Amino acid sequence: MAGSSIGSVFKLTTFGESHGPAIGGIIDGFPPNINIDLEFIQFELNKRRPGQSNIVTARNEPDQLLILSGVFEGKSTGTPIGFMIQNNDAKSKDYEHLKNAYRPSHADFVYDKKYGHRDYLGGGRSSARETAARVVAGAFAKLYLESFGIKVTAFVDQVGSIRMNSQENAEVDLSLIESNSVRCPHLVKASMMEELIKNVRKQGDTIGGGISCRVTGVPIGLGEPVFDKLNADIGKAILSINAVKGIEFGDGFDSIELHGSEHNDLFLPDGKTKTNHSGGIVGGISNGMPILFRVAFKPVATILKDQISITSKGDEIVLSGRGRHDACVVPRAVVIVEAMTAIVVLDHFLRSNVMKN
């Protein structure tokens, strides 16, 4: 299976399955002599881990990080950083009924057809469990970027039909993101979202949501046209996250209804712009304004309701939902969106510095 690596200068390769002994990764290209705050990295992992609240999966994984290489006496050495996270609470018996059956809208069917063999216990590599390794690499990237004043912040702005409007999004108090289990900084709508998730969960169903992300402090010039545009690489990274179905930068799809005279970002004397309809990227290159984008997540495919499906032999069956799953993925996906964004921004930041030198 190819496709387990991302990045050019700053590169991450992940390994492991949902119900295997462990998951982990190898980070290559991280600069040497950087102070590594392991407590911060563990804090980031804790944001993603299961069992953290009453609206996420009850799987109880401590997600304790073990650094295998590349860090010595609290600093990066410049050599590959190897790390591992053990799987301690996998209940494989919950998946025995899927040995010869396919879950609708899940990766079961396509994995089986592509590779002729699949890990049906938790979905193997197709499980969102794999994203824990991305969060680790993203935390390393954040540590480096923040030393240069570059900060990546994401939050839930929509669950189902409950959404923060454009004004609420623009005036958001980012300090409130971690004040509730949904990770929505609008407290009234956060409460409504939480109730919606709980109700959907009681029905044995799932629901989708949206995440807004912003990157501040980005210098002008990140991005390598034509095919390595900054927005293109961010887009690829975000679309690689489980359950993501769309991404839009700046005004995104709303720009369809605008005239050029309404959408153009007019310059100020210092090179900044009066507006930021472009979302901080023009021609695939960062323009010094905050990078702004939204991500759409579909409802989780695994539901606890009976569904008509088929077996590996093509026989029609009634598939009963079992196991421990999220009713809405976005509260735990916030840190994953941040991580993938930080990985891409750091990669382009280092690529830009290599070209300058």
RAPEKA-V898079 format. One record per residue. N is the residue number from 0. PHI is phi in whole degrees, 0 to 359 (* if undefined). D_CENTER is the distance of its C-alpha to the mean C-alpha in whole Angstrom. Layout:
N,PHI,D_CENTER ; N,PHI,D_CENTER
//
This chain:
0,*,21 ; 1,273,20 ; 2,88,17 ; 3,258,15 ; 4,233,15 ; 5,217,14 ; 6,110,15 ; 7,247,19 ; 8,269,20 ; 9,268,17 ; 10,235,16 ; 11,240,14 ; 12,238,16 ; 13,251,14 ; 14,215,17 ; 15,107,18 ; 16,240,18 ; 17,303,17 ; 18,247,20 ; 19,280,22 ; 20,296,23 ; 21,197,20 ; 22,238,17 ; 23,178,16 ; 24,193,16 ; 25,232,18 ; 26,258,17 ; 27,241,20 ; 28,91,21 ; 29,283,20 ; 30,300,23 ; 31,279,26 ; 32,65,28 ; 33,260,24 ; 34,297,25 ; 35,251,22 ; 36,269,21 ; 37,293,20 ; 38,295,20 ; 39,296,18 ; 40,298,15 ; 41,294,16 ; 42,299,16 ; 43,296,12 ; 44,299,12 ; 45,295,14 ; 46,292,12 ; 47,266,10 ; 48,296,13 ; 49,288,15 ; 50,75,18 ; 51,273,17 ; 52,203,19 ; 53,275,21 ; 54,244,18 ; 55,238,16 ; 56,306,17 ; 57,276,20 ; 58,305,19 ; 59,250,20 ; 60,253,19 ; 61,291,19 ; 62,50,17 ; 63,282,19 ; 64,281,18 ; 65,238,21 ; 66,275,22 ; 67,261,24 ; 68,196,25 ; 69,86,24 ; 70,229,25 ; 71,221,28 ; 72,52,30 ; 73,81,27 ; 74,228,26 ; 75,289,24 ; 76,261,27 ; 77,94,26 ; 78,271,26 ; 79,305,23 ; 80,264,21 ; 81,260,21 ; 82,212,19 ; 83,213,19 ; 84,229,18 ; 85,286,20 ; 86,266,20 ; 87,248,23 ; 88,230,22 ; 89,279,22 ; 90,252,24 ; 91,297,25 ; 92,299,28 ; 93,294,26 ; 94,243,25 ; 95,301,28 ; 96,289,29 ; 97,261,26 ; 98,304,28 ; 99,236,30 ; 100,229,28 ; 101,247,25 ; 102,279,23 ; 103,302,23 ; 104,62,20 ; 105,255,18 ; 106,280,18 ; 107,309,21 ; 108,297,24 ; 109,290,22 ; 110,298,21 ; 111,297,25 ; 112,290,27 ; 113,285,25 ; 114,255,26 ; 115,75,28 ; 116,195,27 ; 117,212,24 ; 118,269,23 ; 119,276,23 ; 120,280,22 ; 121,75,19 ; 122,93,18 ; 123,61,18 ; 124,287,15 ; 125,281,14 ; 126,287,13 ; 127,293,10 ; 128,304,12 ; 129,300,11 ; 130,290,7 ; 131,300,10 ; 132,295,11 ; 133,294,8 ; 134,297,8 ; 135,298,12 ; 136,297,12 ; 137,297,10 ; 138,293,12 ; 139,300,15 ; 140,298,14 ; 141,299,14 ; 142,303,17 ; 143,287,19 ; 144,298,18 ; 145,293,19 ; 146,291,22 ; 147,253,23 ; 148,80,22 ; 149,261,18 ; 150,231,16 ; 151,249,12 ; 152,223,12 ; 153,230,10 ; 154,202,11 ; 155,283,12 ; 156,243,15 ; 157,200,16 ; 158,225,16 ; 159,58,19 ; 160,270,21 ; 161,272,21 ; 162,220,19 ; 163,290,20 ; 164,280,22 ; 165,299,22 ; 166,291,25 ; 167,297,23 ; 168,292,20 ; 169,290,22 ; 170,259,24 ; 171,297,21 ; 172,263,21 ; 173,294,18 ; 174,292,20 ; 175,267,20 ; 176,303,16 ; 177,271,17 ; 178,276,20 ; 179,213,19 ; 180,289,17 ; 181,276,15 ; 182,66,14 ; 183,251,16 ; 184,282,18 ; 185,263,21 ; 186,296,23 ; 187,295,25 ; 188,288,22 ; 189,299,20 ; 190,295,23 ; 191,295,23 ; 192,296,20 ; 193,298,20 ; 194,296,23 ; 195,297,22 ; 196,298,19 ; 197,299,22 ; 198,294,25 ; 199,296,23 ; 200,296,22 ; 201,299,26 ; 202,279,26 ; 203,74,24 ; 204,244,22 ; 205,225,18 ; 206,212,17 ; 207,271,14 ; 208,191,13 ; 209,230,12 ; 210,231,10 ; 211,262,11 ; 212,227,10 ; 213,223,13 ; 214,239,14 ; 215,251,18 ; 216,79,21 ; 217,284,20 ; 218,287,23 ; 219,290,25 ; 220,111,24 ; 221,279,21 ; 222,123,20 ; 223,233,23 ; 224,298,24 ; 225,260,25 ; 226,264,22 ; 227,248,20 ; 228,302,19 ; 229,300,17 ; 230,292,15 ; 231,293,16 ; 232,289,14 ; 233,297,11 ; 234,302,11 ; 235,298,11 ; 236,297,8 ; 237,290,6 ; 238,291,9 ; 239,279,8 ; 240,283,5 ; 241,308,8 ; 242,74,10 ; 243,284,9 ; 244,240,12 ; 245,188,12 ; 246,213,12 ; 247,222,15 ; 248,256,16 ; 249,58,19 ; 250,288,21 ; 251,52,19 ; 252,290,21 ; 253,294,23 ; 254,291,25 ; 255,303,27 ; 256,270,29 ; 257,266,30 ; 258,274,33 ; 259,302,32 ; 260,294,34 ; 261,270,32 ; 262,269,29 ; 263,299,30 ; 264,267,29 ; 265,284,32 ; 266,281,33 ; 267,261,34 ; 268,303,36 ; 269,274,34 ; 270,95,32 ; 271,286,29 ; 272,239,29 ; 273,293,30 ; 274,233,27 ; 275,221,24 ; 276,298,23 ; 277,281,22 ; 278,72,19 ; 279,83,20 ; 280,225,20 ; 281,230,23 ; 282,64,24 ; 283,83,21 ; 284,237,22 ; 285,296,21 ; 286,251,24 ; 287,94,24 ; 288,274,22 ; 289,303,19 ; 290,278,16 ; 291,235,15 ; 292,207,13 ; 293,240,12 ; 294,234,9 ; 295,257,11 ; 296,249,10 ; 297,283,13 ; 298,297,15 ; 299,304,14 ; 300,291,17 ; 301,279,19 ; 302,240,21 ; 303,261,24 ; 304,245,27 ; 305,293,29 ; 306,223,28 ; 307,281,30 ; 308,215,29 ; 309,227,31 ; 310,267,31 ; 311,295,31 ; 312,266,35 ; 313,90,34 ; 314,281,36 ; 315,283,34 ; 316,221,33 ; 317,262,32 ; 318,264,29 ; 319,270,29 ; 320,284,25 ; 321,219,25 ; 322,95,23 ; 323,243,20 ; 324,219,17 ; 325,283,15 ; 326,282,17 ; 327,211,14 ; 328,277,10 ; 329,297,9 ; 330,302,11 ; 331,275,9 ; 332,275,5 ; 333,305,6 ; 334,290,6 ; 335,288,3 ; 336,300,3 ; 337,300,6 ; 338,297,6 ; 339,295,6 ; 340,294,8 ; 341,297,10 ; 342,300,11 ; 343,290,12 ; 344,297,14 ; 345,294,16 ; 346,302,17 ; 347,289,18 ; 348,298,20 ; 349,290,21 ; 350,297,22 ; 351,297,24 ; 352,292,26 ; 353,297,27 ; 354,294,29 ; 355,292,30 ; 356,271,32
//
